[in-house]
């Protein structure tokens, strides 16, 4: 029986046998694994940096939300401010009336921590009884627009 060695036909019985070394095989395997890890490592870092959940807002009061009381707002799942991301909160007054496009409330710009959370307490922010709301808007660089990302209602008595 013969085989083609790339240049000519060679008799199989006359061909030299190549002895493989177990040590050489393990060394080649180790080099391939190290190369594979070096290729995959940058992707792992980018997957670890992705946000785990959608932005959420939570509103609470010390005991019950009452006129003249404080309003605590907590957010989770936001992009950290350390990267230059901006977040704005619009705090609507309870039982507010809107005339045309004018509503009553105030804006606040929270600093978002590296874990995507923020919290702030607004003292004496509740001016009347009723239902109000807190809206979070975040700047989207891809669309060059401010986008509403979360909203929560609160009730006062």
C-alpha positions as CSV (number, residue, x, y, z in Angstrom):
1,X,0.0,0.0,0.0
2,X,1.3,3.5,-0.7
3,X,0.3,7.0,0.1
4,X,0.9,10.5,-1.2
5,X,3.3,12.5,1.0
6,X,2.7,15.8,-0.8
7,X,5.5,15.4,-3.3
8,X,5.3,11.8,-4.5
9,X,3.8,8.4,-3.9
10,X,5.6,6.6,-1.0
11,X,5.4,3.0,0.0
12,X,3.7,2.7,3.4
13,X,6.1,0.0,4.7
14,X,9.2,2.1,3.8
15,X,7.9,5.3,5.4
16,X,9.4,6.4,8.7
17,X,7.0,6.3,11.7
18,X,6.6,9.5,13.7
19,X,6.7,8.9,17.4
20,X,4.6,11.4,19.3
21,X,5.6,12.4,22.7
22,X,2.9,12.6,25.4
23,X,4.7,15.6,26.9
24,X,4.7,17.4,23.6
25,X,1.0,16.7,23.2
26,X,0.2,18.1,26.6
27,X,2.3,21.2,25.9
28,X,0.5,21.9,22.6
29,X,-2.9,21.5,24.4
30,X,-1.9,23.9,27.1
31,X,-0.8,26.5,24.5
32,X,-4.2,26.2,22.8
33,X,-6.1,26.6,26.0
34,X,-4.1,29.7,27.0
35,X,-4.8,31.1,23.6
36,X,-8.5,30.4,23.8
37,X,-8.7,32.0,27.3
38,X,-6.9,35.1,26.0
39,X,-9.4,35.4,23.2
40,X,-12.5,35.0,25.4
41,X,-11.3,37.1,28.4
42,X,-12.2,40.6,26.9
43,X,-15.7,39.4,26.1
44,X,-16.3,38.2,29.7
45,X,-15.4,41.7,31.0
46,X,-18.0,43.3,28.7
47,X,-20.7,40.8,29.7
48,X,-20.0,41.5,33.4
49,X,-20.5,45.2,32.8
50,X,-24.0,44.9,31.4
51,X,-26.9,46.1,33.5
52,X,-28.8,43.3,35.2
53,X,-32.3,44.8,35.5
54,X,-34.4,47.6,34.1
55,X,-34.5,50.9,36.0
56,X,-37.0,50.9,38.9
57,X,-38.3,53.5,41.4
58,X,-39.5,53.0,44.9
59,X,-41.2,55.7,47.0
60,X,-41.9,55.6,50.7
61,X,-42.5,57.7,53.8
62,X,-41.4,57.4,57.4
63,X,-44.8,55.9,58.6
64,X,-47.5,57.1,56.2
65,X,-47.3,59.7,53.5
66,X,-49.0,62.8,55.1
67,X,-49.2,66.4,54.2
68,X,-46.0,68.2,55.4
69,X,-44.1,64.9,55.6
70,X,-41.0,63.7,53.9
71,X,-40.9,61.6,50.7
72,X,-38.1,59.1,50.3
73,X,-37.2,58.0,46.7
74,X,-34.9,55.1,45.9
75,X,-33.9,53.9,42.4
76,X,-32.2,50.7,41.2
77,X,-31.0,49.4,37.9
78,X,-29.8,52.8,36.5
79,X,-26.6,53.5,34.6
80,X,-24.0,54.9,37.1
81,X,-23.3,58.6,37.0
82,X,-19.5,58.0,37.1
83,X,-19.6,57.2,33.4
84,X,-21.2,60.6,32.6
85,X,-24.8,59.3,32.5
86,X,-27.4,61.8,33.6
87,X,-30.7,61.0,35.4
88,X,-33.4,63.4,36.3
89,X,-36.4,62.9,38.6
90,X,-39.7,64.7,38.1
91,X,-41.6,64.7,41.4
92,X,-45.3,65.5,40.8
93,X,-47.3,67.1,43.6
94,X,-50.2,65.1,44.9
95,X,-53.7,65.8,43.4
96,X,-52.0,68.2,40.9
97,X,-54.0,69.8,38.2
98,X,-52.4,70.2,34.8
99,X,-53.4,73.1,32.6
100,X,-52.3,72.4,29.1
101,X,-48.7,71.3,29.3
102,X,-48.1,72.9,32.7
103,X,-47.9,70.6,35.8
104,X,-46.7,71.3,39.3
105,X,-43.7,69.6,40.9
106,X,-40.0,69.9,40.9
107,X,-36.9,68.3,39.3
108,X,-34.0,66.6,41.1
109,X,-30.8,65.2,39.6
110,X,-29.6,62.3,41.7
111,X,-26.1,60.9,41.7
112,X,-26.3,57.2,40.7
113,X,-23.8,54.9,42.5
114,X,-21.6,52.4,40.7
115,X,-24.0,49.6,41.6
116,X,-26.9,51.5,39.8
117,X,-28.7,52.7,42.9
118,X,-29.5,56.1,44.4
119,X,-31.7,57.3,47.2
120,X,-32.8,60.7,48.4
121,X,-35.3,62.0,51.0
122,X,-37.2,65.2,50.2
123,X,-38.2,66.9,53.5
124,X,-41.5,68.8,53.6
125,X,-42.1,67.9,49.9
126,X,-45.8,66.7,50.4
127,X,-47.9,69.9,50.1
128,X,-51.4,68.4,49.8
129,X,-53.3,65.2,50.0
130,X,-53.9,63.0,47.0
131,X,-52.0,60.9,44.5
132,X,-48.7,62.1,43.1
133,X,-45.9,60.4,41.2
134,X,-42.2,60.3,40.6
135,X,-40.8,59.9,37.1
136,X,-37.2,59.1,36.1
137,X,-35.8,60.3,32.8
138,X,-32.4,59.3,31.5
139,X,-30.4,60.7,28.6
140,X,-30.0,58.3,25.7
141,X,-26.8,59.1,23.7
142,X,-27.8,56.9,20.8
143,X,-31.0,58.8,20.1
144,X,-29.8,62.1,21.5
145,X,-33.0,62.4,23.6
146,X,-34.3,62.2,27.1
147,X,-36.3,59.0,27.7
148,X,-38.7,58.1,30.5
149,X,-37.3,54.9,32.1
150,X,-39.4,54.5,35.3
151,X,-42.5,55.9,37.0
152,X,-44.1,55.2,40.4
153,X,-47.2,56.6,42.1
154,X,-47.6,57.6,45.8
155,X,-50.6,58.5,47.9
156,X,-50.9,61.0,50.7
157,X,-53.6,61.6,53.3
